[in-house]
Amino acid sequence: MSVLIELVGAIALLLWGLRMVRTGMMRAYGSHLKRLARQNEGRLIPMLGSGFLFAILIQSSTATAIIVASFAGQNILSISSALVVILGADVGTAVAVILATQKITVLSPILLAIGIFGFLSIEKNRLRNLFRAITGLGLILLALSMVNYIGTGLTNLQQFNTVMQVFISQPFLMLLFGVILTYLAHSSLAIVLLVVGFVQSGVLLTDAGLFLVLGANVGSGLLPVIANWKAKRNAKIPVKANFLIRVLGVAAVFPFIVPSLAVLSDSLPAYSTPAFFHLFLNIGVAIIGLVLLPLIIKLVTNLETADSESAQAIEPKHLDETAFSSPSKALACAKREALNMADIAQIMLRNTLPVLKDGNDELRQEIVMMDDDLDRLFNAIKIYIAKIMREELTEDEAQRAMDLLSFTANMEHMGDIIEGNLMELAVKKVNLGAQFSKQGLSEITDLHEAVSTTFELAINTFISEDGDLARMLFDATASIRELESKSVITHLERIGTGISESIETSSLHLDIIRDLKRINSHLTSIAYPVLKASGKVPKTKWKKPKPQSD
């Protein structure tokens, strides 16, 4: 019994290590990875490389697929580009398995020491998160060594061997078991690593391990489908297409496990066979997916129903009129609706760039309609908060009500800037028939990406009310100002050198840069109530007025 408890602990440690790597890398470099995927839109090899790199760094093809699917749902990436990134991520995860299964367990204490002491001694957020990821890698290697050690004890348990014999004699049952384990662990990488550990310690025969690997591959395709079950149509299509490709690949390989084992065992040690089989399988699936990409996307698109609520006006749905007797409950309802506003404003901002670049009039009209939704929600929340403030509130509740009103006002103002300014500039650009210079468009894109990243941080700050996140949000203003100043200077330099595109779009370029900076100012202001509550209000550079002499 103690051996099984130790095994559960080792598995838990492995999952936690994977989570630490994922969260550390996403917090340190998540915005850069997302920007990489967006900038490589439409280019096959770079898109595959983006998914490959993304999965290796965050140790999860599932997380990559979910993030990329959300981009497709917001029209940031095309459906085909999103699927290519996901296929690249599947191969990246397989490479991450091989790297983690090499016999370098001596690195575990070294990585743990570097990660933990670095995390405790560094104050800078990005470096702290990098050390968090290093600690996670150390935990992964430590967990694998524990699995190998514990596995030798499991082979001596008669009851365990009896149960395993039932599974081993039924290949399809082993595959299904792999799917279930992957769903429970929410990580195919963790399951393949466990299989490697079990094969190395003798708990599993190699062929049984390969059937588990097949199940893990099916499970890794199923997880994003479940996560996006209620998402927009464009978000569901790439993950369902990936799942279909994965099922086809596994079905094609299933009858040939024994011949595959004979080939692999001649050139690889038994313990690493599952890892390399996993890699070859994912490379094969990626090739099949790329070859059949248009056909599979067309098939899934035809089967997927259109979004039912896309043309419907959004109405408040969380403002419970019966909650006023409990101000805390009523404020929670208002906060939920405020987050609904934030989601709309964030989509408006993200869709702004393709409208400015390509003059997509259909998307521009959607943004205009979304601003109407934003105004409708703001008015409803404003009236709801006014009713809450009629009640007898504590000082903390009154402050929360004012902070909510401030947050929703910022969302509404940003919507007005996007709809009333940026969309008008997009129409003006189309009417003039003008095009931004290559460098000018790159500068606008970089600033837009930076503001979009700040938006995500602002929402997280509002939800968590965390002082450290609020400080990060406040500090992000400096980089936005630097981008804005640099863009203005280089734009004027281009005008001075006589670049015709820059001359034609001069007023458009400067106005867009100004409006993006204004949006960022509204986002930054969300940090102040949290900083004030946590006692971390930053010192401003404003000069105090000199006292007047008598």
ABEGO torsion letter per residue (X at the ends): XAAAAAAAAAAAAAAAAAAAAAAAAAAAAAAAAAAAAAAABGBAAAAAAAAAAAAAAAGBAAAAAAAAAAAAAAGABBAAAAAAAAAAAAAAAAAAAAAAABBAAAAAAAAAAAAAAAAAABABAAAAAAAAAAAAAAAAAAAAAAAAAAAAAAAABAAAAAAAAAAAABAAAAAAAAAAAAAAAGBAAAAAAAAAAAAAAGABBAAAAAAAAAAAAAAAAAAAAAAAAABBAAAAAAAAAAAAAAAAAAAAAAAAAAAAAAAAAAABBAAAAAAAAAAAAAAAAAAAAAAAAAAAAAAAAAABBBBAAAABBBBBAABBAAAAABAAAAAAAAAAAAAAAAAAAAAAAAAAAAAAAAGBAAAAAAAAAAAAAAAAAAAAAAAAAAAAAABBBBAAAAAAAAAAAAAAAAAAAAAAAAAAAAAAAAAAAAAAGBBBBAAAAAAAAAAAAAAAAAAAAAAAAAAAGBAAAAAAAAAAAAAAAAAAAAAAAAAAAAAAAGBAAAAAAAAAAAAAAAAAAAAAAAAAAAAAAAAAAAGABBBBABBBBBBBBX
